[in-house]
Amino acid sequence: MAMNLEELNLIIMANEVLAKIDRQNIIFDVVDGIPPSGDESDEIKSFRSQIESDNLMLEYSAEELGFNNVLFEYLSQG
């Protein structure tokens, strides 16, 4: 899984700013197709936008949190 430096920096930023539980919840919401609530912080909006628009970032972020096959579930829904 090749990732460019900008994507890697975004993941590092999310890890530093967002708590693990926040990242898990965002990933689950994206995979389950739950739309944003509208009152998220800028950091949450940014992380969510990145994983929604980049399957590699979604997969990497999920694996970093210990979840496997998240991308398969995400892609098989639609």
C-alpha positions in Angstrom: 0.0 0.0 0.0 1.8 3.1 -1.3 0.9 6.4 0.4 2.3 9.8 -0.4 3.8 12.1 2.2 0.8 14.4 2.4 -1.5 11.5 3.2 0.9 10.1 5.8 1.1 13.6 7.4 -2.7 13.8 7.6 -2.8 10.4 9.4 -0.1 11.5 11.8 -2.0 14.8 12.5 -5.3 12.9 13.1 -3.5 10.5 15.5 -2.0 13.5 17.5 -5.2 15.5 17.6 -8.1 12.9 17.7 -8.5 10.4 20.5 -8.4 6.7 19.4 -12.1 6.3 20.2 -13.0 9.3 18.0 -11.1 7.8 15.1 -12.7 4.4 15.6 -16.2 6.0 15.7 -15.5 8.0 12.6 -14.3 5.0 10.7 -17.4 2.9 11.8 -19.7 5.8 10.8 -18.1 6.0 7.4 -18.2 2.2 6.8 -21.8 2.0 8.0 -22.8 5.0 5.8 -23.8 7.2 8.7 -23.7 10.9 7.6 -21.8 13.5 9.7 -23.9 15.0 12.4 -23.0 18.6 11.5 -21.5 19.7 14.7 -18.1 18.0 14.4 -14.8 19.8 15.1 -12.6 20.8 12.2 -10.2 18.0 13.0 -13.0 15.4 12.8 -14.4 16.9 9.6 -10.9 16.8 8.0 -10.2 13.2 9.1 -13.6 12.0 7.9 -13.3 13.8 4.6 -9.9 12.1 4.0 -11.0 8.6 4.8 -14.2 9.0 2.7 -12.3 10.2 -0.3 -9.3 7.9 -0.1 -9.8 4.2 0.3 -6.1 3.6 1.1 -6.3 6.1 3.9 -9.4 4.5 5.2 -7.8 1.1 5.2 -4.5 2.3 6.7 -6.3 4.2 9.5 -8.5 1.2 10.3 -5.5 -1.2 10.3 -3.6 1.2 12.6 -6.5 0.8 15.1 -6.4 -3.0 14.8 -9.3 -3.5 12.3 -8.9 -5.6 9.3 -11.1 -5.9 6.2 -12.8 -2.6 6.8 -12.2 -1.6 3.2 -13.9 -4.7 1.9 -17.0 -4.0 4.0 -17.0 -0.4 2.9 -16.8 -1.2 -0.8 -19.3 -4.0 -0.7 -22.0 -1.7 0.5 -22.4 0.3 -2.6 
